[in-house]
Amino acid sequence: MKEVDIDDTPTPRGELSLQTVAMPKENNAKGDIFGGWLVSKMDLAAMILASRIAKGRCVTVAINGMAFYTPVQVGSVVSCYTDVLEVGRSSMRINVEVWITHADNFEQVKVTEGEFVFVSLDEKGRTRPVKA
Ligand SMILES: CC(C)(COP(=O)(O)OP(=O)(O)OC[C@H]1O[C@@H](n2cnc3c(N)ncnc32)[C@H](O)[C@@H]1OP(=O)(O)O)[C@@H](O)C(=O)NCCC(=O)NCCS
């Protein structure tokens, strides 16, 4: 019988929307990166995808279910992966995962994830249907 090679290594879910490096100015006295800095990168990554789907202006209306699994060290490559969960009338639910690549061993580890809700707006700030 032929052996099947099953790779159960966890991998990022969604598309790579944003990539950056955690710099010293983003850390606290213990050398860990601030959670708020990561959330701002996740918000940007989700906005890139939401704006593409809505083909226009989008704003964050909610951030749900954030969880941080492990600290991020300065020098890590930070990658934000986005995945559309649902598209409503004017809203889009987007899951964002953050994975880091350690500078020393190049191992990729998931550090946080959260659900971001964006709303599509017109030029006057009124909600605008996504599937117009
Ligand atoms: C986005 C905004 C225009 C929505 O106004 P609103 O009066 O709640 O509008 P609606 O009730 O029609 O909701 C619009 C959509 O957002 C969704 N929504 C609103 N609040 C939500 C929440 N807390 N969680 C999830 N979805 C939400 C609604 O379900 C609706 O989805 P649908 O159109 O797909 O059915 C308004 O809340 C706003 O301007 N907020 C500030 C956004 C902002 O500036 N963000 C950046 C902060 S720095």
PDBQT file of the ligand as one rigid body, heavy atoms in Angstrom, charges set to zero:
ROOT
HETATM    1  C1  LIG A 201     -19.709  52.718  10.272  1.00  0.00    +0.000 C 
HETATM    2  C2  LIG A 201     -20.941  53.562  10.617  1.00  0.00    +0.000 C 
HETATM    3  C3  LIG A 201     -21.206  54.565   9.495  1.00  0.00    +0.000 C 
HETATM    4  C4  LIG A 201     -22.103  52.579  10.754  1.00  0.00    +0.000 C 
HETATM    5  O1  LIG A 201     -23.189  53.335  11.161  1.00  0.00    +0.000 OA
HETATM    6  P1  LIG A 201     -24.525  52.571  11.655  1.00  0.00    +0.000 P 
HETATM    7  O2  LIG A 201     -25.500  53.621  12.010  1.00  0.00    +0.000 OA
HETATM    8  O3  LIG A 201     -24.154  51.549  12.691  1.00  0.00    +0.000 OA
HETATM    9  O4  LIG A 201     -24.982  51.892  10.322  1.00  0.00    +0.000 OA
HETATM   10  P2  LIG A 201     -25.835  50.589  10.191  1.00  0.00    +0.000 P 
HETATM   11  O5  LIG A 201     -26.618  50.294  11.425  1.00  0.00    +0.000 OA
HETATM   12  O6  LIG A 201     -26.548  50.715   8.885  1.00  0.00    +0.000 OA
HETATM   13  O7  LIG A 201     -24.733  49.438  10.066  1.00  0.00    +0.000 OA
HETATM   14  C5  LIG A 201     -23.971  49.333   8.891  1.00  0.00    +0.000 C 
HETATM   15  C6  LIG A 201     -23.419  47.923   8.830  1.00  0.00    +0.000 C 
HETATM   16  O8  LIG A 201     -22.458  47.769   9.862  1.00  0.00    +0.000 OA
HETATM   17  C7  LIG A 201     -22.801  46.652  10.679  1.00  0.00    +0.000 C 
HETATM   18  N1  LIG A 201     -22.416  46.979  12.046  1.00  0.00    +0.000 N 
HETATM   19  C8  LIG A 201     -22.668  48.129  12.718  1.00  0.00    +0.000 A 
HETATM   20  N2  LIG A 201     -22.148  48.074  13.945  1.00  0.00    +0.000 NA
HETATM   21  C9  LIG A 201     -21.562  46.855  14.051  1.00  0.00    +0.000 A 
HETATM   22  C10 LIG A 201     -20.842  46.177  15.090  1.00  0.00    +0.000 A 
HETATM   23  N3  LIG A 201     -20.625  46.755  16.272  1.00  0.00    +0.000 N 
HETATM   24  N4  LIG A 201     -20.381  44.949  14.850  1.00  0.00    +0.000 NA
HETATM   25  C11 LIG A 201     -20.569  44.343  13.653  1.00  0.00    +0.000 A 
HETATM   26  N5  LIG A 201     -21.238  44.926  12.606  1.00  0.00    +0.000 NA
HETATM   27  C12 LIG A 201     -21.727  46.163  12.835  1.00  0.00    +0.000 A 
HETATM   28  C13 LIG A 201     -24.313  46.496  10.531  1.00  0.00    +0.000 C 
HETATM   29  O9  LIG A 201     -24.707  45.160  10.846  1.00  0.00    +0.000 OA
HETATM   30  C14 LIG A 201     -24.484  46.838   9.073  1.00  0.00    +0.000 C 
HETATM   31  O10 LIG A 201     -24.116  45.717   8.279  1.00  0.00    +0.000 OA
HETATM   32  P3  LIG A 201     -24.835  45.402   6.857  1.00  0.00    +0.000 P 
HETATM   33  O11 LIG A 201     -24.989  46.710   6.121  1.00  0.00    +0.000 OA
HETATM   34  O12 LIG A 201     -23.890  44.486   6.154  1.00  0.00    +0.000 OA
HETATM   35  O13 LIG A 201     -26.160  44.782   7.166  1.00  0.00    +0.000 OA
HETATM   36  C15 LIG A 201     -20.753  54.351  11.946  1.00  0.00    +0.000 C 
HETATM   37  O14 LIG A 201     -20.865  53.448  13.041  1.00  0.00    +0.000 OA
HETATM   38  C16 LIG A 201     -19.425  55.034  12.014  1.00  0.00    +0.000 C 
HETATM   39  O15 LIG A 201     -19.158  55.990  11.276  1.00  0.00    +0.000 OA
HETATM   40  N6  LIG A 201     -18.531  54.556  12.921  1.00  0.00    +0.000 N 
HETATM   41  C17 LIG A 201     -17.187  55.085  13.006  1.00  0.00    +0.000 C 
HETATM   42  C18 LIG A 201     -16.254  54.270  12.085  1.00  0.00    +0.000 C 
HETATM   43  C19 LIG A 201     -14.839  54.795  12.173  1.00  0.00    +0.000 C 
HETATM   44  O16 LIG A 201     -14.599  55.985  12.080  1.00  0.00    +0.000 OA
HETATM   45  N7  LIG A 201     -13.892  53.880  12.358  1.00  0.00    +0.000 N 
HETATM   46  C20 LIG A 201     -12.531  54.211  12.544  1.00  0.00    +0.000 C 
HETATM   47  C21 LIG A 201     -12.302  54.611  13.955  1.00  0.00    +0.000 C 
HETATM   48  S1  LIG A 201     -10.794  55.487  14.111  1.00  0.00    +0.000 SA
ENDROOT
TORSDOF 0
